[in-house]
Amino acid sequence: MEGGSGFNSVPPSNSFDKSRVLDVKPLRSLKPVFPNAPSTPPFVCAPPHGPFPSGFTPFYPFSAPQGSQASPDNQQNTTPVQMPMGPTPTPLRAFRSSQAREFSGAFNGDTEQEVGGNEDGHVDGQKRAARNARGSNSSQKKTRKNQEPGSSRHAAPAPKGPSANFVVGISQIERDDGSRELVNHVLMTFDALRRRLSQIEDAKEQSTGIIKRPDLKASNILMSSGLRTNMKKRIGVVPGVEVGDIFFFRMELCVVGLHAQSMGGIDYMIVRGDTEEEPLAVSIVSSGGYDDDAEDRDVLIYSGQGGNFGKKDKQAADQKLERGNLALERSLRRTNDVRVIRGMKDSVNPTSKVYVYDGLYKIQESWIESKTGCNIFKYKFVRLPGQPGAFSVWKSIQKWKEGISSRVGLILPDLTSGAESTPVSLVNDVDEEKGPAYFTYFSTLKYSKSFNLAQPSFGCNCHNACQPGDHNCSCVTKNGGKFPYTSNGILVSRKPLIYECGPTCPCFPNCKNRVSQTGLKVHLEVFKTTDKGWGLRSWDPIRAGTFICEYAGEVIDKVKGKQGGEEGDNDEYVFDTARVYGSFKWNYEPGLLDEESSSESSEEYKLPSDLIISAKNVGNVSRFMNHSCSPNVFWQPVLYEHNSQSFLHIAFFAIRHIPPMTELTYDYGSAGSDEVGGNSALNKKKKCLCGSSNCRGYFG
């Protein structure tokens, strides 16, 4: 040990008198014996290395080794104590029962937190749980140590490195138990940081051949900064996480406490039984790495972990009733609830997966099957009734897309009549109304000559495709030297104004700086709501930062917008950039990356001129998006050139991950200060029916 005590040294075996050791037992089994005779001297508890009161003789091993340095407090007026020669005793942490060894690390589930593998959370596509601890760095081990039972309540480590300048606004209580608002905050902070890290990686000139995993780096920064929630393990519902929530990265499950394993498929905790401690499963992930039968909406046949099944480079073996498998078996006996997360292929990005929280299940039975001559455990999970649909919604959408079953209430398979590359269905399963009022579908803005909102300028000079980090590209320069989108077309940050390549630019039409001009990428549906008229939702899951659509229609001048009549107050399909919109934080925190805040990171829009758009007679799907005081979509001004003139457009992006069949909403804003004095402001206010906890009661 440090300090030169020599407690880790091993003396020669011939110098040790074995007769000095009698009836050796594990120290944990020894019990103190207190004297009860009235004539006995009082019991004295002395430090292991003295000083000892007169009349008490130190005995091995409770004495300091010969020649060792005394502690500073006891260095003076102390007499060195002789210690018999022999091996130094083993530290207490080395004495573990077989049970303790079996469940070591159980509070981390089947596997240590790992940083390798792909975004699906599998190594070689098959690992359900790692057998050995292979944490990538000591900081992860320290984080796990803080989560061990008996430690001070998950004390968050002090921020180190890049996050040292960032102040975490999450209390210790909130780290243990979350809420809906806190879960959304953590997820949005994680994804904002991940997007920024992706942007940094994309801007590097040459590829190093190393697999880029900004999600792992983002989660490491958040966890080391204490920016997470629901760290306290629990059986059943996780506060703030709702059935049907979706996640695009395994690490998102970790930072909100839904499933603590970044790679392992079985997460469990140790509970005290009648006679001994035992593991109980708290959550599982079924994402195709094992031979699970996952087609049923309410029943999941789940395969146990281990056995090297499906691995070409390893010999298959019998699975063992240990760790996660034992936890599932104990949960079967105790009939406790288990959270089930299902991994699905992302329809927009087939190489990725989306993780869907499908709610609480119970294990109904288990058995052993033989596969390739080896035994594999099988567990039958049955979904608890009365929960909202999650996986079942995905199965219904899959059948609609494949034409296996028809959509109930379908009026038109494609509202756009081919104007969009992706069809937009029109559905009413509420009443007998056959569709909205007639309008002409047009996928973009219709400008008249008098509304060229910016000075003419020239496009970029790129002859292939604009590249992130290319400072010779004028469009990149206009965006502050940063490419506004990641390599897969996700918006990195809200900006005062985004400059995209336009028809004038010589770069390829598939340039990644034309995201808002490439049309719909998700399968949208216009549907009849119960109390808000027609609305808009998606059949596909939508990742935060995904482009949804632009606000299309006819540009009208400010005078007509205030006059009333056909294009004024009675027009429910007006978008006005001059309205007052609720502020919200969406961009990453520069302090988490030790970056300085700048004007470029501002989320306040700076438009060359106000823009008013009417979609009453001409428009696209955006005209059906309803208002919400807690929206899941925001608008972003985008500028690009056409015929040597610059035009302003309004593009909509997802604020957070949006599950399929969730209504898409944005904040309509309220009348500006210049209209407050008149009656028009009062006439425009409408009762809000969004139903959110932050509802203002009105909009417009």
Salt bridges, closest charged atoms under 4 A:
GLU112 OE1 - ARG144 NE 2.38
GLU114 OE2 - ARG134 NH2 3.18
ASP176 OD2 - ARG153 NE 3.93
ASP177 OD2 - LYS232 NZ 3.38
ASP177 OD1 - ARG234 NH1 2.86
ASP191 OD1 - ARG194 NE 3.03
ASP191 OD2 - ARG195 NH1 2.73
GLU201 OE2 - LYS204 NZ 3.27
ASP215 OD2 - ARG213 NH2 2.80
GLU242 OE2 - ARG180 NE 3.55
ASP245 OD2 - ARG180 NH1 2.61
GLU252 OE2 - HIS657 NE2 2.81
ASP267 OD1 - LYS233 NZ 2.34
GLU277 OE2 - ARG272 NH2 3.24
GLU278 OE1 - ARG330 NE 3.28
GLU278 OE1 - ARG333 NH2 2.51
GLU278 OE2 - ARG334 NE 2.64
ASP291 OD2 - LYS371 NZ 3.77
ASP292 OD2 - ARG128 NH2 3.11
GLU295 OE1 - LYS395 NZ 2.57
GLU322 OE2 - ARG131 NH1 3.10
GLU322 OE2 - ARG323 NH1 2.64
ASP337 OD1 - LYS362 NZ 2.65
ASP358 OD2 - ARG342 NE 3.25
ASP358 OD1 - ARG383 NE 3.53
GLU365 OE2 - LYS380 NZ 3.93
ASP429 OD2 - ARG407 NH1 3.89
ASP431 OD2 - LYS528 NZ 2.71
GLU433 OE1 - LYS528 NZ 2.66
GLU525 OE1 - ARG407 NE 3.05
GLU525 OE2 - ARG537 NE 2.80
ASP540 OD1 - LYS401 NZ 2.34
GLU550 OE1 - HIS649 ND1 3.06
GLU567 OE1 - LYS560 NZ 3.97
GLU595 OE2 - ARG196 NH2 3.09
GLU603 OE1 - ARG494 NH1 2.79
GLU603 OE2 - LYS585 NZ 3.73
ASP610 OD2 - LYS558 NZ 3.89
GLU641 OE2 - LYS478 NZ 2.99
GLU663 OE1 - LYS532 NZ 3.16
ASP667 OD1 - HIS627 ND1 3.63
ASP667 OD1 - ARG696 NH2 3.05
ASP674 OD2 - LYS562 NZ 3.13
GLU675 OE1 - LYS684 NZ 3.17
